[in-house]
Amino acid sequence: MPISQLSDEVPRWGFGYLVTVGDDARAHLLALRPTVEPARDPDGVPVLRFDVGGGRAARNTAIHPNVTIVFPPAPHADGMSLIIDGEAADDDGTLAVTPTWAVLHRRAPA
């Protein structure tokens, strides 16, 4: 999926799982609803904002800024999931994620 379409697409998915990695190399998941800031750059890359409350996700991304967001299948998506990779940065108590890649992932097998 083109990253430039995420401004319109992400709000349709509701919540997603923000996946971060700690120093112990273990994944940490947090179910959140992002807000989307429209793109400010000429490439059309939006910023996804997550209120992580300063907990483990914020600590993890301070050390390992690469994150993944997994949006489970939504009613409009015919069983597909939306997966976004990005780079996270703390921005006054919220996590600002700049997407670097996005894909609609195939349906789970029947």
C-alpha positions in Angstrom: 0.0 0.0 0.0 1.4 3.4 -0.8 2.3 5.3 2.3 0.7 8.4 0.9 -2.7 6.7 1.3 -2.3 6.1 5.0 -3.9 9.4 6.0 -7.2 8.2 4.6 -6.8 4.5 5.3 -5.7 4.3 9.0 -8.8 5.9 10.5 -10.9 3.1 8.8 -9.1 0.4 10.8 -9.9 1.5 14.3 -7.3 0.1 16.7 -3.9 -1.4 16.0 -1.2 -3.2 18.0 1.9 -1.2 18.4 4.9 -3.6 18.5 8.1 -2.4 20.2 11.2 -4.3 21.2 13.0 -4.0 24.5 16.7 -4.4 25.5 15.9 -8.0 26.3 14.9 -8.5 22.6 11.3 -9.4 23.6 8.4 -7.9 21.8 5.9 -5.6 23.6 2.4 -5.1 22.2 0.0 -2.3 23.1 -3.5 -2.0 21.6 -4.0 1.7 20.7 -6.1 3.9 18.4 -3.7 6.3 16.6 -4.5 9.8 15.4 -3.2 10.7 12.0 -1.5 13.9 11.1 -1.7 14.7 7.4 1.6 14.7 5.5 3.7 17.8 5.7 6.4 16.6 3.4 6.3 16.5 -0.4 6.4 12.7 -0.4 3.0 12.5 1.4 4.1 10.6 4.5 1.7 11.1 7.4 2.6 10.8 11.1 0.7 8.4 13.3 0.4 9.5 16.9 -0.1 7.1 19.9 -0.7 8.0 23.5 1.6 5.5 25.2 1.5 7.1 28.6 5.3 7.1 29.1 5.4 3.3 29.9 7.3 0.5 28.4 6.6 1.4 24.8 8.1 4.8 25.3 11.2 3.4 27.0 11.6 0.8 24.3 11.4 3.2 21.4 13.9 5.6 23.1 16.5 2.8 22.6 15.0 0.9 19.5 13.0 3.4 17.4 11.9 0.9 14.8 8.3 -0.2 15.4 5.5 -2.2 13.7 1.8 -1.5 13.9 -0.6 -4.4 13.1 -4.2 -3.5 12.4 -6.3 -6.7 12.6 -8.8 -7.5 9.9 -11.6 -4.9 9.7 -15.1 -5.4 8.3 -14.2 -3.4 5.1 -11.0 -5.3 4.5 -12.2 -8.8 3.4 -10.2 -10.5 6.1 -6.9 -8.7 5.4 -4.7 -7.0 8.0 -2.9 -3.7 7.6 0.8 -3.8 8.7 2.9 -0.6 9.0 6.6 -0.4 9.8 7.9 3.0 11.0 10.3 5.0 13.1 9.1 6.3 16.4 10.1 9.3 18.4 8.8 10.7 21.7 6.9 14.0 21.2 5.7 15.5 24.4 4.2 12.4 25.9 2.9 10.9 22.6 4.8 8.6 20.3 5.1 10.0 16.8 5.5 7.2 14.2 6.7 8.1 10.7 5.7 5.2 8.4 8.5 3.7 6.2 6.5 0.7 4.7 2.9 -0.5 4.6 1.2 -3.6 3.3 -2.2 -5.2 3.2 -1.5 -8.7 4.5 -3.3 -11.7 3.1 -6.2 -13.4 4.9 -5.7 -16.1 7.4 -6.2 -19.6 6.0 -9.7 -21.0 6.5 
